[in-house]
Amino acid sequence: MAVTFSQSAVPAAPLIDGHGRRINYLRLSVTDRCDLRCRYCMAEDMQFLPKSAVLSIEEMAELAERFVARGIRRIRLTGGEPLVRRGIDTLAIRLGTLIGNGLDELTLTTNAMRLAEHAPMLAAAGVRRVNVSLDTLDRQGFRHITRVGDLDVALAGIAAARRAGLAVKINMVALAGLNEDQLLPMLDWCAVHGCDLTLIETMPLGEVEEDRSDHYIPLHQFIAPLRDAHALYPLDRRTGGPARYFAVENSPVTLGLITPLSDNFCATCNRIRLTVEGRVYMCLGQDDHVDLRAALRDGGDVDGLIDRALAGKPRAHDFHIEPQARPAVTRHMSATGG
């Protein structure tokens, strides 16, 4: 039986936080589950939420519609791994109908393990670009970082996405001692396969078995070999996220840098995160949140809770990585939405 949705009649008050920042970007986590166990992201033995604790596909669609009516212009589907969520096709197709009706863009972040299967559906739903998490092109290194992943499956997913007409940006987490030798090969691979590349500093979210400080490296150090080989030219380009973009000399690849630790980017934060539980977290690095699930199910004041979240959104996170230090927050990235 087909699932139907109704556009909620909600006030069109814009989303402005307590620091005057206009919020127009929603990161919607559709699941906390993932088919990989990346060492910097998850514990090897993860405990995931029971089905009763998570929003239904219908509830996610209704909340997304409310956010679009309030001024959200971009939605990114995240997880965990969003493509493991049953009903992701229904959700993507429904949200795709909002494009041109308040929504400018629907995107998705994935590890590409199931991208070959879902790429045609995503393109048909109106998705035009995806971010793929890929930290190395070395097969043994890929298996080590992800614990269970098969690099060839990821590469096949990326190829399928390109055939479906999707632009692909590779997200590569900088990991000292694990992939420092992979930056230049990744840049060259991206040039050949028509992908852009964004580098990300690892973030202290959730307990993992290893000490993250052992593998943390600021991006200005990580990209030193690249700067030795190519000049970088700053670009005046924004895609709704925190990256700063650069053109790379003698390369078609646009390079993005995301530096939550070495160069805080919070001053221009324009996003809000809705978890699979229906919680709105005001900041990736803070535990304060409001719970929309109960209000949505009980007919409560959803918009009032959203306003409360905006009023309490902090100016900046407080990330630090030090030896033996506890993470900034106990929840893993997969529980918040990557």
C-alpha positions in Angstrom: 0.0 0.0 0.0 1.4 3.4 -0.9 2.4 5.7 1.9 0.8 9.2 1.7 2.0 12.4 3.3 0.3 15.7 4.0 2.0 19.1 4.0 1.6 20.4 7.5 0.2 23.9 7.9 2.9 25.6 10.0 3.9 29.2 10.4 6.6 30.5 8.1 8.6 32.2 10.8 12.3 32.0 9.6 14.8 30.0 11.5 17.2 32.5 13.2 19.3 31.4 16.2 20.2 33.4 19.2 23.3 34.7 17.6 21.5 36.0 14.5 22.6 33.2 12.2 20.0 32.1 9.6 19.5 28.4 9.6 18.7 27.0 6.2 20.4 23.6 6.1 19.0 20.4 7.8 21.0 17.3 8.3 18.4 14.5 8.7 19.7 11.3 10.2 17.5 8.4 9.0 19.3 5.7 11.0 22.0 5.2 13.6 23.0 1.9 12.0 25.9 1.3 9.6 27.2 -1.6 7.6 30.8 -0.5 8.4 32.6 0.1 11.7 35.1 2.8 11.0 37.6 3.0 13.8 37.5 6.8 14.3 33.6 6.8 14.1 32.3 3.7 15.9 33.1 1.2 18.6 33.6 -2.3 17.2 30.6 -3.6 19.2 28.0 -0.9 18.8 24.6 -0.9 20.5 22.0 0.5 18.2 18.6 2.0 18.9 15.5 -0.3 19.0 12.9 0.2 16.3 10.5 1.7 18.8 12.9 4.6 19.6 13.2 5.8 16.0 11.1 8.0 13.8 9.1 6.3 11.1 9.6 7.3 7.5 6.3 9.2 7.6 7.3 11.1 10.7 10.7 12.1 9.1 8.9 13.4 6.0 6.4 15.4 8.1 9.2 17.0 10.2 11.2 17.8 7.0 8.2 19.5 5.5 7.8 21.6 8.7 11.5 22.6 8.5 11.2 23.5 4.8 8.1 25.7 5.6 10.3 27.5 8.1 13.1 28.3 5.7 15.3 25.2 5.3 16.6 25.3 1.7 18.9 22.2 1.8 18.4 18.8 3.3 21.2 16.2 3.6 20.2 12.6 4.4 22.7 11.0 6.7 23.1 8.3 9.3 24.8 6.0 10.2 24.5 4.8 6.7 21.3 6.1 5.2 21.0 3.5 2.5 20.6 0.7 5.1 17.3 2.2 6.2 14.2 0.4 5.0 12.0 2.9 3.2 14.8 5.2 2.2 13.4 5.2 -1.3 10.0 6.4 -0.1 11.6 9.1 1.9 13.9 10.3 -0.8 11.1 10.4 -3.4 8.8 12.3 -1.0 11.4 14.9 -0.1 12.3 15.3 -3.8 8.9 16.7 -4.4 9.8 19.6 -2.2 12.6 20.7 -4.6 11.4 23.9 -6.2 8.7 24.2 -3.5 10.9 25.7 -0.8 13.7 23.3 -1.0 16.7 24.0 -3.3 18.6 20.8 -2.9 18.4 17.2 -1.5 21.7 15.5 -1.0 23.0 12.4 0.8 26.2 11.2 2.5 27.0 7.5 2.1 29.9 5.0 2.5 28.9 3.7 -1.0 28.5 0.0 0.1 24.9 0.1 -1.2 25.2 3.0 -3.6 25.2 0.8 -6.8 21.8 -0.5 -5.9 20.3 2.9 -4.9 21.9 5.4 -7.3 19.2 5.3 -10.0 16.5 5.8 -7.4 18.4 8.7 -5.9 18.7 10.4 -9.2 15.0 9.8 -10.0 14.1 11.4 -6.7 15.9 14.6 -7.5 19.2 14.1 -5.8 22.0 15.6 -7.9 25.1 15.1 -5.8 26.3 12.7 -3.0 29.2 12.7 -0.6 31.0 9.4 -0.3 33.2 8.7 2.8 36.4 7.1 1.4 39.6 7.4 3.5 42.0 5.4 1.4 42.5 3.6 -1.9 44.6 0.9 -0.4 42.6 -2.3 0.0 44.2 -3.5 3.1 44.1 0.0 4.6 40.4 0.3 3.7 39.6 -3.0 5.5 41.7 -1.9 8.5 40.0 1.5 8.9 36.4 0.2 8.3 37.0 -3.2 10.0 34.7 -5.0 7.5 34.6 -3.0 4.3 35.4 -4.0 0.7 37.1 -1.2 -1.3 35.9 -2.7 -4.6 32.3 -2.5 -3.5 32.7 1.2 -2.6 34.4 2.0 -5.9 31.6 0.1 -7.8 29.1 2.2 -6.0 30.8 5.5 -6.9 31.0 4.4 -10.6 27.2 3.6 -10.5 26.5 7.0 -9.1 28.4 8.7 -11.8 26.6 6.6 -14.5 23.3 7.7 -12.9 24.3 11.3 -13.4 25.1 12.1 -9.8 28.0 14.4 -8.9 30.3 12.7 -6.3 32.4 14.3 -3.7 34.8 12.2 -1.7 35.1 12.9 2.0 38.5 11.8 3.4 39.2 11.9 7.1 42.8 12.8 7.8 44.3 10.0 10.0 47.9 10.2 11.1 49.7 6.9 10.5 46.8 5.4 8.5 46.3 7.4 5.3 48.9 10.2 5.2 50.4 8.6 2.1 47.0 8.4 0.4 46.4 12.1 -0.2 48.1 12.5 -3.6 46.9 9.1 -4.9 43.3 10.1 -3.9 43.6 13.5 -5.6 44.8 11.8 -8.8 42.1 9.2 -8.6 39.4 11.9 -8.2 40.8 13.7 -11.2 40.5 10.6 -13.4 37.0 9.7 -12.1 35.4 13.2 -12.1 35.1 13.6 -8.3 35.9 16.5 -6.0 37.6 15.9 -2.7 37.1 17.2 0.8 39.5 16.6 3.7 38.2 16.4 7.3 39.9 16.5 10.6 38.8 13.7 12.9 36.3 14.8 15.7 36.1 13.6 19.3 32.6 12.1 19.3 31.8 8.9 21.2 33.9 6.3 22.8 36.1 4.2 20.5 38.7 1.6 21.4 41.7 3.6 20.1 42.9 6.9 21.4 41.9 9.4 18.7 44.9 11.6 19.6 47.1 8.9 18.2 45.7 9.6 14.7 44.7 13.2 14.8 46.6 15.5 12.4 45.7 19.1 11.6 44.9 19.6 7.9 47.7 22.1 7.4 50.1 19.3 8.1 48.2 16.6 6.2 48.1 18.7 3.0 51.8 19.6 3.2 52.8 17.1 0.4 50.0 18.5 -1.7 51.2 22.0 -1.3 54.7 20.9 -2.3 53.3 19.5 -5.6 50.5 21.9 -6.4 49.6 25.5 -5.7 46.2 26.0 -4.1 43.9 28.9 -4.9 41.0 29.9 -2.6 37.6 29.8 -4.2 34.5 31.8 -3.3 32.3 28.8 -3.3 29.7 27.6 -0.7 27.6 24.4 -0.7 25.8 24.9 2.6 28.4 23.2 4.7 31.6 24.2 6.7 34.2 23.5 4.0 36.5 26.1 2.6 37.2 25.4 -1.1 40.4 25.6 -3.2 41.3 25.1 -6.9 44.3 22.8 -7.3 47.0 23.8 -9.8 47.0 21.4 -12.8 44.0 19.5 -11.5 40.3 19.6 -12.3 39.5 18.6 -8.6 38.0 21.2 -6.3 39.5 20.6 -2.8 37.5 21.3 0.4 39.0 21.6 3.9 36.9 21.0 7.0 38.9 22.0 10.2 36.7 21.7 13.3 39.8 21.6 15.6 42.6 23.6 14.0 40.5 26.4 12.5 37.0 26.6 14.1 34.3 27.3 11.5 31.3 27.9 13.8 30.9 31.6 13.2 29.0 30.9 9.9 27.1 27.8 11.1 23.9 27.6 9.2 22.7 24.0 10.0 20.6 22.1 12.4 20.6 18.3 13.0 17.6 16.1 13.4 18.4 12.6 14.7 16.7 9.4 13.9 15.1 9.6 17.4 13.6 13.0 16.6 16.0 15.0 18.7 17.3 18.4 17.5 20.8 18.9 18.6 21.8 22.6 18.7 25.5 21.7 18.1 27.4 18.7 17.0 29.8 19.1 20.0 27.1 19.7 22.7 24.6 17.5 24.4 21.8 20.0 24.7 18.8 19.0 22.6 15.0 19.2 22.3 12.8 16.1 21.6 10.4 16.5 18.7 9.3 12.9 18.6 6.9 13.1 21.6 5.5 16.4 20.6 4.9 15.1 17.0 3.2 12.0 18.2 1.1 13.7 20.9 0.1 16.8 19.0 2.4 19.0 21.0 4.0 22.3 20.0 6.7 21.1 17.5 7.4 24.6 16.2 7.8 26.0 19.8 10.4 23.3 20.5 12.2 24.2 17.3 12.3 27.8 18.4 13.6 26.8 21.8 16.4 24.8 20.1 17.4 27.8 18.0 17.4 30.1 21.0 19.8 27.7 22.8 22.2 27.1 19.9 25.7 27.9 21.2 28.1 30.2 19.4 30.6 27.4 18.9 31.6 23.9 19.8 34.3 23.1 22.3 36.3 20.3 20.6 39.7 19.3 21.9 41.8 16.2 21.2 44.4 15.3 23.8 46.0 12.0 24.9 43.7 9.9 27.1 41.0 12.6 27.0 37.4 11.7 27.0 35.4 12.6 23.9 33.6 15.9 23.7 30.2 14.1 23.9 29.5 10.4 24.6 27.2 9.9 21.6 28.8 8.7 18.4 28.6 10.6 15.1 26.3 8.0 13.8 23.8 8.8 16.6 23.8 12.5 15.6 24.0 12.4 11.8 27.3 12.6 10.0 
